[in-house]
Amino acid sequence: MFHIITRWFWLAFIATTFANAAVWWKRAQPYIEKRPELEPGYRQLIRNFLFFSNIPWIVMGVGILGGAMPGIFHYFNAKSGPFAIAWYASIVMLQVLLMWWIFFRRGAETLVEYPGYFNNEISPRTIKTFVLLTPIGLIIYSVTFFTANIRLPP
C-alpha cells in the first residue's frame, strides 16, 4: 500500500488543483450573473491557475512513471537526482512568476476585481503581504532540500 501511495500520490495533488478550480468557478457564478462581462476573465484566471499549479505535479509524475524516481519522498532531497532538482526549480519558478504577476502585472488587483478565489473580501495590500511572506517557507524548505541528509525509503 505504501508503494502505491508514494508512486501515485502526485495525482491527488492534480485532483486537488482541479477541485480548487471547480470551487473557484462555483464561487464566481453569482458575480458572473451580476456582471456577465467578467466570465472571460474568470475563465482565463482559472485556466492559468490549472496550468501553472500543476507544473510541479506533472514534473513529479514524469519522474516517477519514467522510472527516474522511486516515489514522491525522493523529491524532498536534492541528492535524489535531476528530477528532484527540476521539481524544486519548478516551485521556485512558480513563486517568482507569482510575485511578478502580483506586484508588476496587477495580479493582486485582478484577484480583487474577480472575487471568489478567497472566501472573504480581501484587499490588494493583504494579498501582496501574503505573497511577500510565502518565500519564507520556500527559504526554509530550500535549506532543508539542499543540506539535510534525509534517509529515503528504497
C-alpha positions as CSV (number, residue, x, y, z in Angstrom):
1,M,0.0,0.0,0.0
2,F,2.8,2.4,0.9
3,H,4.4,1.8,-2.6
4,I,1.1,2.7,-4.3
5,I,0.8,5.9,-2.3
6,T,4.4,7.0,-3.0
7,R,4.1,6.2,-6.7
8,W,0.6,7.8,-7.3
9,F,0.1,10.5,-4.7
10,W,1.1,13.2,-7.1
11,L,-2.2,12.5,-8.9
12,A,-4.0,13.6,-5.7
13,F,-2.3,17.0,-5.9
14,I,-3.5,17.4,-9.5
15,A,-7.1,16.3,-8.5
16,T,-6.9,18.8,-5.6
17,T,-5.9,21.6,-8.1
18,F,-8.9,20.8,-10.3
19,A,-11.2,20.6,-7.2
20,N,-10.0,24.1,-6.1
21,A,-10.6,25.4,-9.6
22,A,-14.1,24.0,-9.6
23,V,-14.8,25.7,-6.2
24,W,-13.5,29.0,-7.5
25,W,-15.7,28.7,-10.6
26,K,-18.7,27.9,-8.4
27,R,-18.0,30.9,-6.2
28,A,-17.6,33.1,-9.3
29,Q,-21.1,32.3,-10.6
30,P,-23.0,34.9,-8.5
31,Y,-20.5,37.6,-9.7
32,I,-20.8,36.4,-13.3
33,E,-24.6,36.6,-13.1
34,K,-24.4,40.2,-11.9
35,R,-21.7,41.1,-14.5
36,P,-21.6,38.7,-17.4
37,E,-18.6,40.6,-18.9
38,L,-16.4,39.1,-16.2
39,E,-16.9,35.5,-17.4
40,P,-14.0,35.5,-19.9
41,G,-11.6,36.9,-17.3
42,Y,-12.7,34.2,-14.8
43,R,-12.1,31.5,-17.4
44,Q,-8.6,32.8,-18.2
45,L,-7.7,33.1,-14.5
46,I,-8.9,29.6,-13.8
47,R,-7.1,28.2,-16.9
48,N,-3.9,29.8,-15.9
49,F,-4.3,28.6,-12.3
50,L,-4.8,25.0,-13.5
51,F,-1.9,25.2,-15.9
52,F,0.7,26.7,-13.6
53,S,-0.4,25.0,-10.4
54,N,0.0,21.6,-12.0
55,I,3.6,22.0,-13.3
56,P,5.3,20.6,-10.2
57,W,3.0,17.6,-10.1
58,I,3.5,16.8,-13.7
59,V,7.3,17.0,-13.3
60,M,6.9,14.7,-10.3
61,G,4.7,12.2,-12.2
62,V,7.0,12.1,-15.2
63,G,10.0,11.4,-13.0
64,I,8.2,8.6,-11.1
65,L,6.4,7.0,-14.1
66,G,9.6,7.3,-16.2
67,G,11.5,5.3,-13.6
68,A,13.9,8.0,-12.7
69,M,12.4,8.5,-9.2
70,P,11.1,5.7,-7.0
71,G,8.4,7.8,-5.3
72,I,7.3,11.2,-4.0
73,F,9.5,11.3,-0.9
74,H,12.6,11.4,-3.1
75,Y,11.6,14.8,-4.4
76,F,12.3,16.3,-0.9
77,N,16.0,15.7,-1.2
78,A,18.3,17.4,-3.8
79,K,20.6,14.4,-3.7
80,S,17.9,12.3,-5.3
81,G,18.8,13.5,-8.8
82,P,17.9,15.8,-11.6
83,F,14.1,15.2,-11.3
84,A,14.2,16.4,-7.7
85,I,16.1,19.5,-8.8
86,A,13.6,20.1,-11.7
87,W,10.7,19.7,-9.3
88,Y,12.3,22.2,-6.9
89,A,13.1,24.6,-9.7
90,S,9.5,24.5,-10.9
91,I,8.4,25.5,-7.5
92,V,10.9,28.4,-7.4
93,M,9.9,29.4,-10.9
94,L,6.2,29.5,-9.9
95,Q,7.0,31.6,-6.8
96,V,8.9,34.1,-9.0
97,L,6.1,34.2,-11.6
98,L,3.5,34.6,-8.9
99,M,5.4,37.5,-7.3
100,W,6.0,39.1,-10.7
101,W,2.2,38.8,-11.6
102,I,1.1,40.1,-8.2
103,F,3.4,43.1,-8.0
104,F,4.1,44.1,-11.6
105,R,1.1,42.9,-13.6
106,R,-1.7,44.0,-11.3
107,G,-2.3,40.4,-10.1
108,A,-3.5,41.4,-6.6
109,E,-5.9,44.0,-8.1
110,T,-7.1,41.4,-10.6
111,L,-7.9,38.9,-7.8
112,V,-9.9,41.6,-6.1
113,E,-11.7,42.5,-9.3
114,Y,-12.6,38.9,-9.8
115,P,-13.8,37.8,-6.4
116,G,-14.4,34.2,-5.4
117,Y,-10.8,32.9,-5.1
118,F,-10.8,33.9,-1.4
119,N,-13.6,33.1,1.0
120,N,-13.9,36.7,2.1
121,E,-13.3,40.1,0.5
122,I,-9.7,40.9,0.6
123,S,-7.6,43.9,-0.3
124,P,-4.7,44.0,-2.8
125,R,-2.4,45.0,0.1
126,T,-3.3,41.9,2.1
127,I,-2.7,39.7,-1.0
128,K,0.7,41.4,-1.6
129,T,1.7,41.0,2.1
130,F,0.8,37.3,2.0
131,V,2.7,36.8,-1.2
132,L,5.7,38.6,0.3
133,L,5.7,36.2,3.2
134,T,5.5,33.0,1.2
135,P,9.2,32.9,0.2
136,I,10.0,32.5,3.9
137,G,8.6,28.9,3.7
138,L,10.5,28.4,0.4
139,I,13.7,29.5,2.0
140,I,13.3,27.1,4.9
141,Y,12.5,24.3,2.5
142,S,15.5,25.2,0.3
143,V,17.9,24.9,3.2
144,T,16.4,21.5,4.1
145,F,16.3,20.4,0.5
146,F,20.0,21.1,-0.2
147,T,21.6,20.4,3.2
148,A,19.6,17.7,5.0
149,N,20.7,14.1,4.9
150,I,17.2,12.6,4.7
151,R,17.0,8.8,4.7
152,L,14.7,7.8,1.9
153,P,12.8,4.6,1.6
154,P,14.1,2.4,-1.2
